[in-house]
């Protein structure tokens, strides 16, 4: 027509048969892919998770599976396996994801963190002392439907102060921790992301409590790719890495 394309009657009659034919072609391609032990594996992860957790561990996977070429797609957007060119994804959530098997890896906790030098200077003894230092806000958990923030942490710590909303805000957990590591203030940090900084003593937990969230990091495997050797190898590997991380 002058404004859009529409199917003719003949095309509409043939559409269902053609759809079935293309689906069978797709299934055949997946079987061909599953027959090899190498190829490419595309992993979707948020930029913060890739930076703070995944990338440092990937060399171990590559040593175990040198024939698999890895491609990491760093994005915080919801994954769509039907349209995105990725094989597996790692996301934070509460449970099932449509069209994919959801494999729980580990949980997440939040706590105030700052550099040792900052804590020596400001001498934080109790939660109410946070009212006199700059706060750093990490808003990234909101994407997982979890509004964890300073106000919630203060409620868990049984403390209230008027400026719990003041201070710099970041929508990326990695950036919030970078700001804390630069000495800008006290961040309400995600401890999965902060683990290496805590081990290296670049950051310290400033005050209790450590608050467990109700969301978990999950590996998402679409059913159409679940039998590919590269996908199976990555799933087994990351489940082992997750077990080691939980123990640590």
C-alpha positions in Angstrom: 0.0 0.0 0.0 1.1 3.6 0.1 2.0 3.5 3.8 3.0 -0.1 4.6 3.6 -3.6 3.3 0.9 -6.3 3.9 0.8 -10.0 3.0 -1.1 -11.1 0.0 -3.7 -13.8 0.5 -1.3 -16.4 -1.1 1.6 -15.3 1.2 -0.7 -15.4 4.3 -1.7 -19.0 3.4 1.9 -20.0 3.0 3.2 -18.2 6.1 2.7 -21.0 8.6 4.4 -23.6 6.4 7.3 -21.3 5.8 7.7 -20.6 9.5 7.8 -24.3 10.3 10.4 -24.7 7.5 12.7 -22.0 8.9 12.4 -23.4 12.4 13.5 -26.8 11.1 16.5 -25.2 9.3 17.4 -23.4 12.6 17.2 -26.7 14.5 19.5 -28.3 11.9 22.0 -25.5 12.2 22.1 -25.9 16.0 22.7 -29.7 15.6 25.6 -28.9 13.2 27.0 -26.5 15.8 26.6 -29.1 18.6 28.7 -31.6 16.6 32.0 -29.6 17.1 34.1 -29.0 20.2 35.3 -25.5 19.4 33.7 -22.5 17.8 32.7 -19.2 19.3 30.9 -18.7 22.6 29.2 -15.3 23.1 28.6 -14.3 26.7 26.3 -11.4 27.7 27.1 -9.8 31.1 26.6 -6.3 32.6 29.7 -4.1 32.3 30.2 -4.1 36.1 29.9 -7.9 36.5 32.3 -8.4 33.6 34.8 -6.0 35.0 34.6 -6.9 38.6 34.1 -10.7 38.5 34.1 -12.4 35.1 37.1 -11.2 33.1 39.7 -12.0 35.7 38.5 -15.6 35.7 38.1 -16.2 32.0 41.8 -17.2 31.4 41.2 -20.3 33.4 38.3 -21.3 31.1 40.4 -20.5 28.1 43.3 -22.8 29.3 40.8 -25.6 29.8 39.1 -25.1 26.4 41.6 -23.5 24.0 39.4 -24.3 21.0 36.6 -22.1 22.1 36.8 -18.5 21.0 35.1 -16.2 23.6 33.2 -13.0 22.9 32.0 -11.0 25.8 29.1 -8.6 25.2 29.0 -6.0 28.0 25.5 -4.6 28.4 23.0 -3.9 31.1 20.0 -4.3 28.8 17.6 -7.2 29.3 18.8 -10.2 27.2 16.7 -11.4 24.3 18.0 -14.7 23.0 15.8 -14.6 19.9 17.3 -11.4 18.6 20.6 -10.9 20.5 23.6 -12.7 19.0 24.6 -14.3 22.4 24.7 -17.9 23.6 24.5 -17.4 27.4 23.9 -14.5 29.7 24.7 -13.6 33.3 22.1 -11.5 35.1 21.0 -10.6 38.6 17.4 -11.6 39.5 15.0 -13.5 41.7 14.2 -16.6 39.7 12.9 -17.8 36.3 13.6 -16.1 33.0 11.4 -16.7 30.0 12.8 -19.1 27.4 15.9 -20.0 29.3 17.2 -22.3 32.0 18.2 -20.2 35.1 21.2 -21.5 37.0 21.8 -19.9 40.4 25.5 -18.9 41.0 25.7 -16.9 44.2 23.9 -14.2 46.1 24.7 -10.5 46.8 25.3 -8.5 50.0 25.7 -4.8 50.6 27.7 -3.0 53.2 29.4 0.4 53.7 32.9 0.4 52.3 35.7 3.0 52.2 39.4 3.2 52.0 41.5 2.5 55.1 42.9 6.1 54.9 39.4 7.5 54.8 38.3 5.5 57.8 41.4 6.5 59.8 40.7 10.2 59.1 37.0 10.1 59.9 36.9 7.5 62.7 33.5 6.0 62.1 32.4 4.2 65.3 28.7 3.8 64.8 26.1 4.0 62.0 25.0 7.5 63.1 28.6 8.8 62.3 27.8 8.4 58.6 25.8 11.6 58.8 29.0 13.6 58.8 30.8 12.0 55.8 30.1 12.0 52.1 27.9 9.1 51.0 28.2 7.3 47.6 25.1 5.7 46.3 24.9 2.6 44.0 21.6 2.6 42.2 22.3 -0.4 40.1 20.3 -3.0 42.1 17.1 -1.2 41.0 17.5 -2.8 37.6 16.9 -6.2 39.3 13.8 -4.8 41.1 15.7 -4.4 44.4 15.7 -0.8 45.7 18.6 -1.5 48.1 20.1 1.8 49.2 21.3 3.8 52.1 17.8 4.3 53.5 17.2 0.6 53.6 20.6 0.0 55.1 19.9 2.6 57.8 16.6 0.9 58.6 18.5 -2.4 59.1 21.1 -0.7 61.3 18.3 1.0 63.3 19.6 4.5 62.6 18.1 7.5 60.8 19.6 10.7 59.6 18.2 13.3 57.3 20.8 13.3 54.6 20.7 9.6 53.7 19.8 10.6 50.2 22.6 13.2 49.7 25.8 12.5 47.9 27.0 11.3 44.5 24.9 8.7 42.7 26.0 6.0 40.3 23.9 3.5 38.3 26.9 1.2 38.0 28.2 -0.8 40.9 31.8 -0.7 39.6 31.8 3.1 39.4 30.4 3.4 42.9 33.3 1.3 44.2 35.8 3.2 42.1 34.6 6.4 43.7 35.1 4.9 47.2 38.6 3.6 46.2 39.4 7.2 45.1 38.6 8.4 48.7 35.4 10.3 47.7 33.4 8.9 50.6 31.7 5.8 51.9 29.9 3.7 49.3 27.1 1.2 50.0 29.0 -1.4 48.0 27.9 -4.7 46.5 30.3 -7.1 48.1 30.5 -9.5 45.1 32.0 -6.6 43.2 34.1 -5.4 46.1 35.6 -8.8 47.0 39.0 -8.2 45.3 39.3 -4.7 46.7 38.5 -6.1 50.2 41.1 -8.9 49.8 43.7 -6.4 48.6 42.8 -4.0 51.5 42.1 -1.2 49.0 38.7 -1.0 50.7 37.4 -2.0 54.1 33.9 -2.6 55.5 33.3 0.5 57.5 30.5 -0.6 59.8 28.1 -3.4 60.3 25.6 -4.7 59.4 26.2 -6.6 56.2 22.8 -6.9 54.5 21.9 -9.9 52.3 19.7 -9.0 49.3 17.0 -11.3 48.0 18.5 -11.5 44.4 21.1 -13.8 43.0 23.5 -13.9 40.1 22.2 -16.4 37.5 23.5 -18.0 34.4 20.8 -18.0 31.7 21.0 -20.7 29.0 18.4 -20.7 26.2 16.9 -24.0 25.5 17.9 -23.8 21.8 21.6 -23.7 22.7 21.7 -25.8 25.8 23.2 -28.9 24.1 26.1 -27.1 22.4 29.4 -28.4 23.7 30.8 -24.9 24.2 27.7 -23.9 26.2 27.9 -27.1 28.3 31.6 -26.5 28.9 31.0 -22.9 30.1 28.1 -23.9 32.3 30.2 -26.6 34.1 33.1 -24.2 34.4 31.2 -21.2 35.8 29.3 -23.5 38.3 32.7 -24.6 39.6 34.0 -21.0 39.8 30.8 -20.0 41.7 31.2 -22.8 44.2 34.8 -21.7 44.9 33.7 -18.0 45.2 31.0 -18.9 47.7 33.5 -20.8 49.8 35.9 -17.9 49.7 
